[in-house]
Amino acid sequence: MVSTNYSSLNIASLLRIIAILLLVLHPNHAWFSISRLLSRTVKNAPGHLSVLGSGSSDIHQSCTITEMLCKNCKTYYDPSRNHERACRYHPKHYSGDTKRKADWSASADRFATQKMYWCCGEEDENAPGCKYDRHRSYDDE
């Protein structure tokens, strides 16, 4: 018997995808918000500490934050720490095109596809983004 161990992250991601598909296929029956689907709760988040106490005996207690998914850079972010240069992304898509006619003589393969970001011409798909902005959630307009 084969035992499969599914992590909670994979199951949560699958549930989000299913919920998004339901939203797209049945927009009139959307009883949930996109922000609930594309957010995650982080308990004991580093750098987030709420202080409770009276007098000299302060009690430090970790708080729980909800991180949102940025639609530009596809990373989770804390909305309370969002600022004007928090997100770095490419505003245009990464795709390919055939090489220019002038480059044909240098290449034996005339129809080779050269891929790049159409916003800045960067050829490395993993290159950091060329634009900075605030993180934007899927609920932002």
Secondary structure, 3 states (H helix, E strand, C coil): CCCCCCCHHHHHHHHHHHHHHHHHHCHHHCCCCHHHHCEEEEECCCCCEEEEEECCEEEEEECEEEEEEECCCCCEECHHHCCCCCEEECCCCEEEEECCHHHHHHCCCCCCEEEEECCCCCCCCCCCCCEEECCCECCCC
